[in-house]
Amino acid sequence: MRTALWLMGLFGVAVALALFAGNDPGTVTLYWPPHRVDISLNLFLLLLALVFVTLHLALRTLAAFFGIPQQARRWRLQQRERAIQSALLDSLSHWMGGRYIRARKAAELVLSLEESVAQGGELLSYAERLRTLSHLLAAESAHAVQDRKLREEHFRLAMEHALARDAQETRDGVQLRAARWALDDRDAAKAMEWLDLMPQGASRRTLALRLRFKSARMAGRPLQALEMARLLTKHRAFSEVAGKSIAQGLAIELIDAAHDPVQLQRAWDGLEPSEREMPDVAMQAAQRLLEQGGEGSTSRQWLMPVWTGLLEHPDALNLGQKVRLVRILETGFGSNGQPVDAQWLSRIESAQIANPRDAALQYLAGVVCMRLRLWGKAQQMLKQSLALLQDSGLKRDAWRALAEMAEQRQDAAAATEAYRQALKEAAKR
């Protein structure tokens, strides 16, 4: 198509020349005393075009001749840039391949080549970024081989070059690597210090959040680590299952760090609603509160979501969790000598009636009735639970409760038999 257009254009030019130049009677007269030269207008225009083309070619030739030194400098700079790029790629390749000594030497070669370019009077537009990255690669390689002195030297130079105007975007990367190295050195405080120096936007990046999470875990700050875990889960750095598991472990760790009911209440208030509804978290908090002499009503309030979930979905808790829930409620009902909460008594009775085959609920109902001195009902519930209980600890306590009630009735034979069965269950543990 292009060739056809060119041919059509040439034909058009030929037709125009034939029409306007073929019969052109014009002449041009040149006077050079005592001479006179008459030439046709067409020839004059042709000569004028030839002179223009000749002068243009001559000027271009002169420009090319005088531009040879500049081209030579540009060629030398191009060769050096290629050498720099090749050395930089070698350094990256060696570093990723685990050849850290070679990676460091290649990075140092990049620095020496760039320095030779600068000494030659040339200035690369990306010189500061190149120096920063090269020093960072050298420092990373030195860190991998535990050469801390060399690492700190290259890191210091990388930070100096990162302060330049055209290298500020690489400064965040240098600080992140410094935090990573501090973590590798088991220095959580130093890692947090580097992360705190980062701008607010950079500190919200996923990598920075991961480093903060690890630093907080290492420094023993479960609340801060929990906040980072929430953000990482929100940013999908953790899957929902992994994020939930991590949050549960950190919440339990935060609860265990409380040394009195006030601190425990503060820790509980710092948890999100979804974390408070986790069975293991709620049971750990309630158990710790009772161990520290806290109110049983507060512990039962914390356990309310777990209890509701158990009633709605009987299989929501495994056997160990169900036994633990029963143990905590049992302990809470007898704490501080307070009477049993009537509302909770109603809940337990309703749950036991709705699930008559649930031995743990029968045992709990029997214990509550025993605390209320409802001896006959308590004895009935505990005896029914013995045939279904799978946990030897609950069985032992059920037999012991039956022995105590037998002693209340002054039935020595029944009490002796119950104590014997309790010892047998205790021996199984």
VOVOMAR-786065 format. One line per field, with one value per residue (C-alpha): residue in three letters; x, y, z. Coordinates in steps of 0.5 Angstrom, whole numbers. Each point is the difference from the previous one (the first is absolute). Layout:
residuo <- c(ALA ...) .
u <- c(X ...) .
v <- c(Y ...) .
w <- c(Z ...) .
% end
This chain:
residuo <- c(MET ARG THR ALA LEU TRP LEU MET GLY LEU PHE GLY VAL ALA VAL ALA LEU ALA LEU PHE ALA GLY ASN ASP PRO GLY THR VAL THR LEU TYR TRP PRO PRO HIS ARG VAL ASP ILE SER LEU ASN LEU PHE LEU LEU LEU LEU ALA LEU VAL PHE VAL THR LEU HIS LEU ALA LEU ARG THR LEU ALA ALA PHE PHE GLY ILE PRO GLN GLN ALA ARG ARG TRP ARG LEU GLN GLN ARG GLU ARG ALA ILE GLN SER ALA LEU LEU ASP SER LEU SER HIS TRP MET GLY GLY ARG TYR ILE ARG ALA ARG LYS ALA ALA GLU LEU VAL LEU SER LEU GLU GLU SER VAL ALA GLN GLY GLY GLU LEU LEU SER TYR ALA GLU ARG LEU ARG THR LEU SER HIS LEU LEU ALA ALA GLU SER ALA HIS ALA VAL GLN ASP ARG LYS LEU ARG GLU GLU HIS PHE ARG LEU ALA MET GLU HIS ALA LEU ALA ARG ASP ALA GLN GLU THR ARG ASP GLY VAL GLN LEU ARG ALA ALA ARG TRP ALA LEU ASP ASP ARG ASP ALA ALA LYS ALA MET GLU TRP LEU ASP LEU MET PRO GLN GLY ALA SER ARG ARG THR LEU ALA LEU ARG LEU ARG PHE LYS SER ALA ARG MET ALA GLY ARG PRO LEU GLN ALA LEU GLU MET ALA ARG LEU LEU THR LYS HIS ARG ALA PHE SER GLU VAL ALA GLY LYS SER ILE ALA GLN GLY LEU ALA ILE GLU LEU ILE ASP ALA ALA HIS ASP PRO VAL GLN LEU GLN ARG ALA TRP ASP GLY LEU GLU PRO SER GLU ARG GLU MET PRO ASP VAL ALA MET GLN ALA ALA GLN ARG LEU LEU GLU GLN GLY GLY GLU GLY SER THR SER ARG GLN TRP LEU MET PRO VAL TRP THR GLY LEU LEU GLU HIS PRO ASP ALA LEU ASN LEU GLY GLN LYS VAL ARG LEU VAL ARG ILE LEU GLU THR GLY PHE GLY SER ASN GLY GLN PRO VAL ASP ALA GLN TRP LEU SER ARG ILE GLU SER ALA GLN ILE ALA ASN PRO ARG ASP ALA ALA LEU GLN TYR LEU ALA GLY VAL VAL CYS MET ARG LEU ARG LEU TRP GLY LYS ALA GLN GLN MET LEU LYS GLN SER LEU ALA LEU LEU GLN ASP SER GLY LEU LYS ARG ASP ALA TRP ARG ALA LEU ALA GLU MET ALA GLU GLN ARG GLN ASP ALA ALA ALA ALA THR GLU ALA TYR ARG GLN ALA LEU LYS GLU ALA ALA LYS ARG) .
u <- c(0 6 3 -6 -1 7 -1 -6 4 5 -5 -3 7 1 -6 0 7 -2 -6 4 7 0 -3 3 3 3 7 5 6 6 4 8 3 2 -4 -7 -3 -7 -3 -7 -3 -1 8 1 -5 3 7 -2 -3 7 4 -5 1 7 1 -5 5 6 -3 -2 7 4 -5 1 8 0 -5 5 3 -7 -2 6 -2 -7 2 5 -5 -5 5 1 -7 -1 6 -4 -6 3 4 -7 -4 6 0 -8 1 5 -4 -6 4 3 7 1 7 0 -6 3 6 -4 -4 7 2 -6 2 7 -3 -4 5 5 -6 -1 8 -1 -4 -7 -6 -5 -7 -1 7 -3 -5 5 5 -5 -3 8 1 -6 2 7 -3 -5 5 4 -6 -1 7 0 5 -3 5 0 -7 -1 6 -4 -7 3 2 -7 -3 4 -2 -7 0 1 -6 0 0 -5 -4 5 1 -7 3 7 -4 -4 6 3 -6 1 7 -2 -5 5 5 -6 0 -7 1 4 -4 -6 4 2 -8 -2 5 -4 -5 -8 -1 6 -2 -6 2 0 7 1 -6 3 6 -4 -4 7 3 -6 0 8 -1 -6 -5 -6 -5 4 1 -7 -1 5 -4 -6 2 4 -6 -4 5 0 7 -3 -5 -7 2 7 -2 -5 5 5 -5 -2 7 2 -7 2 7 -3 -5 6 4 -5 2 -7 -7 1 5 -4 -6 4 3 -7 -3 6 -2 -5 -7 2 6 -4 -5 6 -1 7 1 -7 2 7 -2 -6 5 5 -5 -2 7 2 -6 -5 -7 -4 -5 5 3 -7 -2 7 -2 -7 1 4 -6 -5 4 0 -7 -2 6 1 6 3 5 4 0 6 -3 -7 4 4 -7 -3 6 0 -7 0 6 -4 -6 4 4 0 -5 -6 -6 -1 -3 -8 0 6 -3 -6 5 3 -6 -3 6 0 -7 1 6 -1 5 6 3 4 -6 -3 6 0 -7 1 6 -5 -5 5 2 -8 0 -5 3 -5 0 8 0 -4 4 6 -1 -3 6 5 -3 2 6 6 5 3 1 -8 -1 4 -3 -7 2 3 -6 -5 5 -1 -8 1 3 -5 -5 5 0 7 -1 -2 5 6 -2 0 7 2 -3 3 7 0 -2 6 5 -2 2) .
v <- c(0 5 -2 2 6 2 -1 4 6 -1 0 6 4 -2 2 7 1 -2 5 6 -1 -2 6 5 6 3 2 2 5 1 6 0 6 -1 -6 -2 -7 -2 -7 -3 1 -8 -1 6 -4 -6 3 3 -6 -4 6 -1 -7 0 5 -4 -6 4 3 -7 -3 6 -1 -8 1 5 -5 -6 2 0 -6 -3 2 -2 -7 -1 2 -5 -6 2 0 -7 -2 3 -3 -7 0 2 -6 -4 2 -1 -7 -2 3 -4 -6 0 2 6 1 0 5 5 0 1 6 3 -1 4 6 0 1 5 4 -1 3 6 1 1 6 -4 0 -6 3 -6 0 1 -6 -4 1 -1 -7 -2 1 -3 -6 0 0 -5 -5 2 -1 -7 -2 3 6 5 5 0 0 6 4 -1 1 7 2 -3 5 6 -1 -1 7 3 3 -6 -6 2 -5 -6 3 -4 -6 1 1 -6 -5 3 -2 -7 0 2 -5 -6 3 -1 7 2 7 2 -3 4 6 0 -1 6 4 -2 5 -2 -2 -5 -2 -3 -4 -8 -1 5 -3 -7 3 4 -7 -4 6 0 -7 0 5 -3 5 -4 6 3 -6 -1 6 -1 -7 3 5 -6 -4 6 1 -7 -2 -5 -5 1 -7 2 7 -3 -5 5 5 -5 -2 7 2 -6 3 7 -3 -4 6 3 -1 3 1 7 -2 -6 5 5 -6 -3 7 1 -6 0 -3 -6 -1 0 -5 -5 -6 -1 8 0 -6 2 7 -2 -5 5 4 -5 -2 8 0 4 0 -7 4 4 -7 -3 7 -1 -8 2 0 -7 -3 3 -3 -7 0 2 -4 -6 -2 7 -2 -7 -4 3 7 -2 -3 7 4 -5 1 8 0 -5 5 6 -2 -2 7 5 -4 3 -3 -3 4 -2 2 -4 -6 1 0 -6 -4 2 -2 -7 -1 2 -5 -6 -4 5 -2 6 4 -5 0 8 0 -5 4 6 -3 -3 7 2 -6 -3 -7 -5 4 1 -8 -2 5 -3 -7 1 3 -5 -5 5 4 -1 4 -3 6 2 -7 0 7 -3 -6 4 5 -6 -2 6 0 -7 2 6 -6 -4 -6 -2 -6 4 6 -6 -3 7 2 -7 2 7 -3 -5 6 4 -6 0 7) .
w <- c(0 2 -7 -4 4 -2 -7 0 3 -5 -6 3 0 -7 -2 4 -3 -7 0 4 -2 -7 -3 5 -5 6 1 5 -2 4 -1 2 -4 -5 -1 -1 1 -2 3 0 7 0 0 5 5 -1 1 6 3 -2 4 6 0 -1 6 4 -1 2 6 3 -2 4 6 0 -1 6 4 0 7 3 -4 3 7 -1 -2 6 5 -4 1 7 1 -3 5 6 -2 -1 7 3 -3 2 7 0 -3 5 6 -2 -1 6 -2 5 -1 -7 0 5 -5 -6 4 2 -7 -2 5 -3 -7 2 3 -6 -4 5 0 -8 1 -2 5 -1 2 4 4 7 -1 -3 6 5 -3 -1 7 2 -4 3 7 -1 -2 6 4 -3 2 7 -1 4 -1 -7 0 4 -4 -7 4 2 -7 -3 5 -2 -7 2 2 -7 -3 -6 5 5 -2 1 7 3 -3 4 6 -1 -1 6 4 -3 2 7 1 -3 6 5 1 0 3 -5 -5 3 0 -8 -1 4 -5 -6 -3 2 -7 0 7 -3 -5 1 0 6 3 0 3 6 1 1 4 5 1 1 5 4 -2 -2 0 -6 -3 0 -3 -6 -1 -1 -5 -3 -1 -2 -6 -1 1 5 -2 4 3 2 2 5 3 1 3 5 2 1 4 5 0 2 5 3 1 5 7 3 -1 -2 -5 -3 -1 -4 -4 -1 -2 -5 -4 -6 1 -5 4 7 -4 -1 5 2 1 4 5 1 2 5 3 1 3 5 2 1 5 -5 0 -2 -4 -4 -2 -2 -4 -4 -1 -2 -8 1 4 -5 -6 3 1 -7 -3 5 -4 0 6 0 6 3 -1 3 6 1 0 5 4 0 1 6 3 -1 3 7 0 5 4 -5 -1 -7 -5 -1 -7 -1 3 -4 -6 2 2 -7 -4 4 -2 -7 0 4 -3 2 6 1 1 4 5 0 2 5 3 0 3 6 1 1 5 -5 2 -3 -7 0 2 -6 -5 2 0 -7 -2 2 -5 -6 3 -5 4 6 4 0 2 6 2 -1 4 6 0 1 5 4 -1 3 6 1 0 5 -5 1 -5 -6 2 0 -6 -4 3 -2 -7 0 2 -6 -5 3 -2 -7 -1) .
% end
